[in-house]
Amino acid sequence: MPQLRLLFYLLALMAGSASLAQTFLIWQRYRKAVIRRYGIFLLSLFLLLLGFTLQLYARIAGWEASAAARHAVWILFAAGGLSFIFCAPACASRAWR
């Protein structure tokens, strides 16, 4: 059962990569602040999903107890959570100028 959940996580990561690429291409064309904030939001969700995927993979592979796996998962969760918290207000304040 965990392998099936890992497969769905990997499919979601592929869809997230495609949506990030499309957002970047749209932002390159139109250069709107709303699109940039949406890209940052998608990136934060992608990093959180990557953290969940790595955590599940480490559990399946038996690496859950290793310090490297725990630190990598913690870094991904922190980067995902904090990227939108710290970047979104700065982007929003520039959009209102």
Order of alpha helices (4+ residues) and beta strands (2+ residues): alpha-alpha-alpha
